[in-house]
Amino acid sequence: MITGTTRLSSRGQVVIPEPVRMTVKLREGDELLVVVIGDAIVMKKLASVTFEEVARPIWRAVKEMGLSRREVDELIEEAKIVDKINKLFSAVSTEHLTNY
């Protein structure tokens, strides 16, 4: 397994470490599918990948966790709420800092 670390830039960009790029033969301009699973961000090179190919392991993991479709839908809704709360706190925090 090849791993590496990177940082998020102020513009929301990340640099994929060279050993990782070389291993999957990534080139400038290649498209990547980005999927969030819990607190993990997974990227998959979009060569000829279909949605089903990407979704299959995700749904397999959901089944292994014993989650129903309803529970997955509820978790997605919870994640949306948490995202909105985080954006609110970020906006309030930024506003607070710029006003003082």
C-alpha positions, 0 to 999 in steps of 0.5 A, a space after each residue: 500500500 502506498 500512502 502519503 500526506 498532504 495539506 489543503 491550500 487556501 483555495 481548497 486544493 491538495 497535492 497528491 504525493 508523487 508516489 501515489 500519482 506514479 502508482 495509479 499513473 495519474 497525469 495532469 488533467 485526469 479526472 478523479 471521483 471524490 467520495 466521502 465515507 464517514 470522515 474519510 475522503 476517497 479518490 478514484 481515477 476516472 478512466 472508464 469507471 462507472 457509478 456502479 463500480 464506485 457504489 458497489 464497494 460503498 454499499 458492500 461496506 454499508 451492508 457489512 455495517 448492518 445499515 438499512 437504506 433508511 438508516 443510510 438516508 438518515 445518516 446523510 441527512 444528519 451529515 447535511 445538518 452537521 455541514 450546515 452547523 459547521 458553516 454557520 459556526 465558521 461564518 459566525 467565527 469569521 464575522 466575530 474575528 473581523 469585527 474586533 
